[in-house]
Amino acid sequence: MEKYKFWIKLSPISNLLPCDLVLPLLYLAKFEVRMVYDVAIIGGGIVGLATGLKVLKARPDLKIAVLEKEDQLAKHQTGNNSGVIHSGLYYKPGSLKATNCINGYHELVQFCQEEKIPFEITGKVVVATREEQKPLLDNLLTRGLQNGLTGTRKITLDELKDYEPHCTGVAAIHVPQTGIVDYYQVALAFGRKILQLGGEIFLDHKALKINQKEGINYIETSKKTIESKLVVNCAGLYSDKVALMNDSAIRDVKIIPFRGEYYKLKKEKEYLVKNLIYPVPDPNFPFLGVHFTRMKKGGVEAGPNAVLAFRREGYKKSQIHLGELAETLAWPGFQKVAGKYWKTGFGELYRSFSKAAFTKALQELIPEIQDSDLVDGGAGVRAQACDRTGGLLDDFAIRESVHAINVLNAPSPAATSSLSIGGTVAEMVFKRF
């Protein structure tokens, strides 16, 4: 009855279960039929779902299963995303991030148009608040133009006031391509398309162990064993763990969880932000700094900071997993990162506990902001891959093994890039079949 229960559970979300399919499904559910899937995708976030969709669109003959450990899709990084459609401004030309972000941007916009998912291309401003940031801002502009962001330009301070009347700085650029969308809705649409194309999605199926025998992967989950010829690992915060299940040699990368905490502007203060306002990021630190984001689902977010999470899915300070924390602290790469960035890390941690300090950081962009204008806005956790030498992997990282394809690092802009990343992984899949 498992397949029957899954379809009924998803139907309020997807509206994919016509009445005339209920009886056939009930009838088929009575029989135990061994199913060997061609591809089992571990992880029902936006990257895993985009990969499944890309595979099925090009090769509808392949049998695809998506395994998700939660009782819903897109619960973690995707579901806690602030919803920015990134333009590709920040990324080194020619890198996987740049290529996939720019290609993924256009694919995402087209998908939203076809599926009638609400989105807006709002544009954003990136603002230097200190004189020493001007060269970094110039470098960003150069990089954006190299990445094909036509229309991105330096603007005067008077123009900055036109775009964002309450923002101040010493220099700014405007990026017209940036937009906003609700990625949770995008991910659900990917899931609906997968089902329509004949793929299957198994919720509440946490991957526990993978055994290989005679070319078949036996994926032991919390519900049953799934058999597949190929595993695609899109497990996000647990991608390194799943990688070890299919290839014990992948021991040079560890996922370090960083929590990003947000405030929201009170409703009566949302007028302070028209669209999106970003600072000039520290080029040596893989986070963009606190910024303002108008969200498609409503409201204005302010943040995030970036602090070490004490468990991989630790969305609150009080959520601690001693085993996972000990594993992070013992990782040689993290120890090197902590030694290198301890001052920055301490500042982020201080802002985590001090609303006044958080407000002060926001005031660099909008001086009018006061403590009383901010209310708690939740948090997300970023899966940041870190190697043994202390390198925080900046680019997307996809590694193949005999039995699997492992997406080991897919940080922001992975949501924007999801269809392009999915296409890249799908091409790897096709070479196996």
N, C-alpha and C positions, 0 to 999 in steps of 0.2 A: 504493500500500500504506500510505500515511500514516495514513489513518483507521483502518485495521485495527490498525496498530502502536499507535496511541493507546489504543484500547479495551483491547487486551491489557495495556498498561502500567498502566492505571488499575484493571483488574479485581481485583488483590489488595487494593486499598484499598476499592473501592466494591462489589465483588461484584455488579456490574451486568451481567455478560456471560453470559447463559444459553447453554448449549451449542448450542441450536438457532439462535442468532444468528451463530455463527462462520462457517458456510458462506455464508450470504447476504452477510455483510460481505466475505468474501474474494472473492465473485463481483462485488459492486459495486465493489470496490477496483480491479478490472481496467480500469474505464472512467474516462476523464478527463471530468468533467462540470463545466461552469462554474457556480459557485455564487455568487450575489449575496445576501449576508445583508442582512436589514433592519437589524440592529444588530450592530456589533462592539464588544465591551467590552475595552479594553486594561487588563490588570491582573487577575491571579487571586488577589488577596487577599480578605479577608472582605467589603469594601465592593463590589468588582466582582462577586463571586459572589452577594451578596445582591441586587444590582441585576438581574443576569441572572435570578435566581429570581423576583423580583417581576414582572418583565416577562412571563416565560413563564406564571406563574400566572394573570395577568389577560388576557394575549393569547397563547394557545398557537399562534395562527396565524402569529405573527412568527417569522422565522428568526434565531436568536441564536447568535453565536460569542463565546467568551471566549478571549482571547489572553494567554498567560503566558510570559514570557521564560525562566523557570527550568524545570527538569525535574520540578517538583512544584508543587502549589498552596500558597499561604499561607506562603511561605518567609521573608518578610522581616518587616514590622511585625506581621502577624497571628501568625506562627509564633514570634515572640520576645516575645509579650505575656504579662504576668504573670497574666492570667486573671481580673481583677476585673470583676464585673457592677456597673457604677456605677449609683448611685441617682438622680443628678441634683442632688446637694447644692450643687455649686459654681457652677452656671451661672446667668447673668442670666435672670430670668424673662422668657419670651417670645422668647428668643434661639433660633436654630436648634439650638444645643447643648442647651439645656434641653428644647425641644419634642421633638427627635429622641431624646434620651437617655431621657426618661420614656416616650415611646411605644415606642421600641425595646426598652426594658427588659421591658415586658410581652410584646411579640412574641417576644423572645428566650426568655424563660421558657416561653412556650407552645410554641415550636418545640422546645426541649429536652425538654419533657414528651412531645410527640408522637413525636419521633424517638428517645426513650429515651437522650438524651445526659446523662451524669451532671453534676449541678450541685448547689450548696447555697446557700441564702439564710442567710448566717452573721451578718449585721449587722457593724458596725464602730464603733470609737470614734475620735473626733477630739479630740486632747488639746492644751490650751494648757500649755506648760511654763514660761512666764514671764508675769508680771502684765500686761505691755503687750499680750499677745496676747488677753486676755479680750474686749475690744471686737470684735476680728476674729472670735472664736469666736461671739459673740452675733450678728454680722452673718450668719455662715454658717447659724446656726440659723434666723434670719428668712428667709433665702433658701430654705432647704430647705422650710420650711413653705409659703412662697409657691409653691413648685414641686410642692406636693401630697404631700410626704413625711410622711404621717400617722404619728404615733408617734415621730418624731424629737424628741428632747427633751434638755434639759440634765440631767446626772446628777451626783450627789454623788461625792466622792472615794471614799467607801465603796462606792458602786455601781460605780465604775470598777474597784475591786479585785475585785468579783464578776465583771465581764466579763473583765478582764485583770489577774490577780493580781500580775504583776511590773512593771506599768506605773505610772509616777508622773507627776504634773502638778499644776497649780493649778486647773484647771477642765476639764470635758469634756462632750461631747455623744455620744449614742448614736444611730446611724442603722440601724434594723432592716432596711431594704430591700437593703442591699449583699450581694452574693453572690460566688461563685467558680465558674469553669467553665474548661475547656480550649478556647480559641478555635480552635486548630488542628483539633480534632475537629468543632467547629461548622462551620468553613469546608469541611471535607471533606464534611460532610453537605449543605451548600448545593450543592456540586459534584455529588454523587450525584443530588440532586433535579433539577438542571438537565438532566442526561443523561436521567433518567427522563421529563422533560417534552419531550424532543426537541431540546434545545439541544446545542451542540458545544463542546468545550474543546480548545484546541490548546496543548500544552506545547512548550517550546523554540522559541517563536515570538516573538522580540524585535522590537518595532516599531522600524523604522529610519527610515522616511520615509512621509509620507502625501501623495498627490497626488489632486486632485479633477478630475473630468472628467464633464460632462453629468450632474451630480447624484449621481455615484458616488465614494466614497472608495476609492482604491487604496492599501492599507496594505502597504508593502514590509516583510516580516519577514525574520528570519535564515534562514527555511526556504522561504517562497514568498510570493506576493502574495495578500492577502485582500481581497475586494471587499465593500463594504457601503454601504448608503444613509446610515447614521448611525454616527458614532463616539461611544462613551461612554468618557471618559478617567478611569480609576480607578487610575492608575499610581503612586500613593503618592509615594515618594521621587523619582520622575522625572515627576511630573504636570505640572510647569512645562515640561519638555522636550517632552512629548507635546502639550501645549497649543500650543506654538509650531509644531509640525508641522501643526496643523489651523487655526491662526489666528495669523498673524505679528504681530497687534496686541496679543497678550497678553504684554506685556513689563514690566508693572508689579509682578509678583510673582515671587519666587525662593524655591525650597525650600532652607532651611538645615538640614543634618542635625545633630541633637544626639544623641549617644550617652548612653544611660542604663546605667550599670554596676551590677551587683548582686553582693552576697555572699549566700550561703545559710548558715543556721544548721546547725551539725553536728547529726547525728541525735540525739545525747544531750542537745542543748540546745533542741530544738524545743518542749519543754514551756513555755518562756518566753513563747510566743505562742499564744493559743488560736484567734484568728481574724485580724482585721485591725486594725492600730493606725496611725493617721495623725497627723501634726502639723498645726498651723494653717498653711496655705500663705501665702506672701507674695503679696498681691493684685496686685502690680505685676510679678510674674514668672510666666510661663505653665507652671510646673512645681509639683508638689505637695510637693516635699521628700522626704527619705528617710523611708521607712515600712516597716512589717512586713506581709507578706502570706502567709497560709497558702494554698498552691496546691492546686487540685483534683487535679493530676497528682502531687502528693506534695511534701513539703518546705515550708520557710518561707524566703521571700526577704526580704532586707534591702536597701533602696535604693529607687530609684536616685539617683545624682547626675545632673547634666546638663552634659555637656561637648561642645564642638564636635567633631564627627567630621571626620577629615581626608579622608574620601571618603563618598559618599552611602550606601554599604553598608559602612561601616567599623566593624565590630564589635569590633575590637581596636585598641589604640594604634598598633600597627605597620603597620596597613593605611592606606596613604596613596595618594591619586591627585592628583598635582600639578596637573593641569588643573582638576579639580573644586575643589580647595582654593583655587587662585588665583581661580577664578570666585566662590567664596564671599567671599573677602577683598576682592575688588574691588567687590562689590555695595554701593552707597551705603547701602542700608538696614541691612546687617550692620554697616557701620562706625559707624552711629549707635547701633545696639544695643550694640556693644562699648564705645562711649564712655559709654553710660548705665549699663550693668550690669557694668563691668569689675571692681568689687570682688566682686560676687556670682560672676561668672565665674571670678575667680581662686580664690575659695574652693572652687568646684566642681572646678576643675582640681587644686588642692592635694589634695583628698580622693581624686581619681582616682589619684594617685601615693602617697598616704600612707594606709595601712590604719589607722594610729593615729588620724588625723584623721577618717576615715570612722566608725571605732568611736565616737569622741567625739560625733559627731552623733547616732548611734543611742542613745548613753547618755542623751541628754536624755529619751528615752521609756522606755527600760529600763536603769537604771543598772547592773544586774548584767552586762550584755553586756561581754565581753572580746575582745581581738584573737583570742585562741586559739579562740573560739567560732565564728569565721567562716571559711568556705572560699569560693573563687571560684565565682561563680554565673552567669557569662556576661553578656551585654549585649544591648540592643536599640537600634535607631536610630529616632528620631522625625523624621518629615517635618514641619518647622515652616515654614509660609509666612511670608515677610517682604516687606513692600512697600518701595518706594524711600525712604520717609520714615522708616524705622526701626520701623514698626509690626509687631509680631509678631501676626499674625492670630489672634485668640482664638476666633472663631466658625468654624463650617463655612463654606466658600466654594465655591459652585457657579456656574459661569459658562457661559452658552450662546453659541455662535457659529453661523454659517450651517450648518456641516457637522458640528458636534459639541456635546456636553455635557461640560464639563470639571469634575471634582471636584478643585479646586485646593488645598483645605485640609480635611483630615479627621483631626485629631489625636484623642487620647483625649477623649471616650469613644466613638470611632468604632466600636470592636468591639461595645460594648453597643448602640450606636445603629444598627448596620449594616442591619437589616431596615427600620427607619424611613427611613434615608438612601436605601436602595435603593428604597423606595416613593416618596419624593420625586423621585428621578431618573426612576423609571418613569413617573410622571405627566408629566414633561417629554417623555419619549420618546413617549408616546401622542399628544401634541399634534402630533407630526410625522407620524403615521400615521392 
